[in-house]
Amino acid sequence: MANISSFILIAVIVAASLVGAAPVVPPTSDNTTVAITTAPVNETAPAEQIGDAEEDPMVTLNSNDPFSTSIRHRGKATWFTDSHGACNYRWNGYNEPIVALNAHQMGVQSWGNPACNRRVRIVNVNHPERAIVARIVDKCPGDQCAWGSLDLSPYAFKKLDHLATGILNITWTYI
């Protein structure tokens, strides 16, 4: 019977990762937890792993919170100019620091998504002195934003670099 239970748990974990659901956290025998994420290698990693390309961030120990402030994400930043999106909020991207979270980390749900209205601190990797806090108000489509990437309002992007730059290497954390 234990083998069937293990198989079902693995099937649930795989299914959840395919639909973009929040990480499934299986219990372990010593009552600790292991959060299993589906992040591609070296794009999202715990803070202590940033900069170490040899580490595999596929498994994050003791973090069953997808909005953990101790996990630093790595990706690309682009910019966009909409004024309404997946979270059903209106905004002015020329006057507000807002972002669209990549669909891989946001999942399939739009309105009412727990990521909506959360704040993130974004840092330009090439100029770490340039950082901004922004609010998640939209979802960047999966074919346009990879895991760890964010689409920023012009206001937010300009705090990190010139709009003409187009794409930035960033790290970010939930706050």
VEXDREN-2710 file (C-alpha; in Angstrom, 1 decimal):
% VEXDREN-2710
k/r/px/py/pz
1/MET/0.0/0.0/0.0
2/ALA/2.9/2.4/0.7
3/ASN/4.1/2.0/-2.9
4/ILE/0.7/3.1/-4.2
5/SER/0.6/6.1/-1.9
6/SER/4.1/7.1/-3.0
7/PHE/3.1/6.7/-6.6
8/ILE/-0.1/8.9/-6.1
9/LEU/2.0/11.6/-4.3
10/ILE/4.5/11.7/-7.1
11/ALA/1.7/11.9/-9.7
12/VAL/0.0/14.8/-7.8
13/ILE/3.4/16.7/-7.7
14/VAL/4.0/16.2/-11.4
15/ALA/0.4/17.2/-12.3
16/ALA/0.6/20.3/-10.1
17/SER/3.8/21.4/-11.8
18/LEU/2.4/21.0/-15.2
19/VAL/-0.6/23.3/-14.6
20/GLY/1.4/26.0/-12.8
21/ALA/-0.1/25.4/-9.4
22/ALA/1.7/26.3/-6.2
23/PRO/4.3/23.8/-5.0
24/VAL/3.1/20.6/-3.4
25/VAL/4.9/20.0/-0.1
26/PRO/5.1/16.4/0.9
27/PRO/5.8/15.6/4.6
28/THR/9.0/13.8/5.5
29/SER/9.5/11.1/8.2
30/ASP/11.2/13.6/10.6
31/ASN/8.4/16.2/10.3
32/THR/10.3/18.7/8.2
33/THR/9.1/19.8/4.8
34/VAL/10.7/19.9/1.4
35/ALA/9.1/22.2/-1.2
36/ILE/9.4/20.9/-4.7
37/THR/9.6/23.6/-7.3
38/THR/9.6/23.3/-11.1
39/ALA/12.1/26.1/-11.7
40/PRO/14.6/25.6/-14.5
41/VAL/18.1/25.2/-13.2
42/ASN/19.9/28.5/-12.3
43/GLU/17.0/30.8/-13.0
44/THR/15.5/30.8/-9.5
45/ALA/17.5/29.9/-6.5
46/PRO/17.5/30.5/-2.7
47/ALA/19.4/33.6/-1.8
48/GLU/22.5/31.7/-0.7
49/GLN/22.8/30.1/-4.2
50/ILE/22.8/33.3/-6.3
51/GLY/26.0/33.6/-8.3
52/ASP/26.9/29.9/-8.0
53/ALA/26.0/28.4/-11.4
54/GLU/27.0/25.0/-10.2
55/GLU/24.2/24.7/-7.6
56/ASP/20.9/23.1/-8.6
57/PRO/18.0/25.2/-7.2
58/MET/15.4/22.6/-8.2
59/VAL/14.7/21.7/-4.5
60/THR/14.5/24.4/-1.8
61/LEU/14.6/23.0/1.7
62/ASN/12.2/24.3/4.4
63/SER/10.3/26.7/2.2
64/ASN/6.7/25.8/1.7
65/ASP/5.7/29.4/1.0
66/PRO/5.9/30.3/-2.7
67/PHE/6.0/34.0/-1.6
68/SER/8.9/33.5/0.8
69/THR/11.0/36.6/1.2
70/SER/14.1/34.5/1.7
71/ILE/14.2/33.2/-1.9
72/ARG/15.9/35.4/-4.5
73/HIS/14.6/34.9/-8.1
74/ARG/16.8/35.5/-11.1
75/GLY/15.5/36.4/-14.6
76/LYS/15.1/39.0/-17.2
77/ALA/13.2/42.3/-17.0
78/THR/11.4/43.8/-20.0
79/TRP/8.8/46.6/-20.1
80/PHE/5.2/47.0/-21.3
81/THR/2.6/49.7/-21.5
82/ASP/-0.9/48.2/-20.8
83/SER/-3.1/49.8/-18.1
84/HIS/-5.3/46.8/-17.1
85/GLY/-4.5/43.1/-16.8
86/ALA/-4.8/39.7/-15.2
87/CYS/-5.3/40.9/-11.7
88/ASN/-8.2/43.2/-12.7
89/TYR/-6.5/46.3/-11.4
90/ARG/-6.1/49.6/-13.4
91/TRP/-2.8/51.4/-13.2
92/ASN/-0.7/54.0/-14.9
93/GLY/2.6/52.5/-15.8
94/TYR/4.2/55.8/-16.6
95/ASN/3.6/57.0/-13.0
96/GLU/3.5/53.7/-11.0
97/PRO/6.1/51.0/-10.4
98/ILE/4.1/47.9/-11.4
99/VAL/5.1/44.5/-12.8
100/ALA/3.6/41.5/-14.7
101/LEU/4.8/38.3/-13.1
102/ASN/5.7/35.5/-15.4
103/ALA/2.9/32.9/-16.0
104/HIS/5.1/30.1/-14.8
105/GLN/5.2/31.4/-11.3
106/MET/1.8/33.0/-11.3
107/GLY/0.0/29.9/-12.5
108/VAL/-3.3/29.7/-14.4
109/GLN/-5.5/31.7/-12.1
110/SER/-5.8/35.4/-12.9
111/TRP/-8.4/37.4/-10.9
112/GLY/-8.0/36.7/-7.2
113/ASN/-4.6/35.2/-7.7
114/PRO/-2.6/35.3/-4.4
115/ALA/0.3/36.9/-6.3
116/CYS/-1.8/39.9/-7.2
117/ASN/-1.0/43.1/-5.4
118/ARG/2.1/41.6/-3.7
119/ARG/5.2/43.7/-3.7
120/VAL/8.6/42.7/-5.0
121/ARG/12.0/44.3/-4.7
122/ILE/13.8/44.2/-8.1
123/VAL/17.6/44.8/-8.5
124/ASN/19.5/45.4/-11.8
125/VAL/22.3/42.7/-11.7
126/ASN/24.7/44.8/-13.7
127/HIS/24.1/47.9/-11.5
128/PRO/23.1/46.5/-8.0
129/GLU/22.8/50.1/-6.7
130/ARG/19.7/50.4/-8.9
131/ALA/16.7/48.8/-7.3
132/ILE/12.9/49.4/-7.0
133/VAL/9.9/48.1/-5.2
134/ALA/7.0/47.4/-7.4
135/ARG/3.5/45.8/-7.2
136/ILE/2.3/42.7/-9.2
137/VAL/-0.8/43.7/-11.2
138/ASP/-0.6/41.5/-14.3
139/LYS/0.7/38.2/-15.8
140/CYS/3.3/38.0/-18.5
141/PRO/2.4/35.2/-21.0
142/GLY/4.5/32.1/-20.7
143/ASP/5.8/32.4/-24.2
144/GLN/7.1/35.9/-23.5
145/CYS/8.5/35.7/-20.0
146/ALA/10.6/32.8/-18.7
147/TRP/10.6/31.5/-15.1
148/GLY/12.0/34.2/-12.9
149/SER/11.4/37.0/-15.4
150/LEU/9.2/40.1/-14.9
151/ASP/7.6/42.6/-17.3
152/LEU/7.9/46.1/-15.8
153/SER/6.0/49.3/-16.3
154/PRO/8.1/52.1/-18.0
155/TYR/8.2/53.9/-14.6
156/ALA/9.8/50.8/-12.9
157/PHE/12.1/50.0/-15.7
158/LYS/13.5/53.5/-15.9
159/LYS/14.5/53.3/-12.2
160/LEU/16.7/50.3/-13.2
161/ASP/18.0/51.5/-16.6
162/HIS/17.1/53.4/-19.8
163/LEU/14.0/52.1/-21.7
164/ALA/16.2/51.8/-24.8
165/THR/18.2/49.0/-23.0
166/GLY/15.1/46.8/-23.5
167/ILE/16.1/43.8/-21.5
168/LEU/17.9/43.6/-18.1
169/ASN/19.3/40.9/-16.0
170/ILE/17.6/41.1/-12.6
171/THR/17.2/39.4/-9.2
172/TRP/14.0/40.0/-7.2
173/THR/12.4/38.9/-3.9
174/TYR/8.9/39.2/-2.5
175/ILE/8.7/41.7/0.4
END
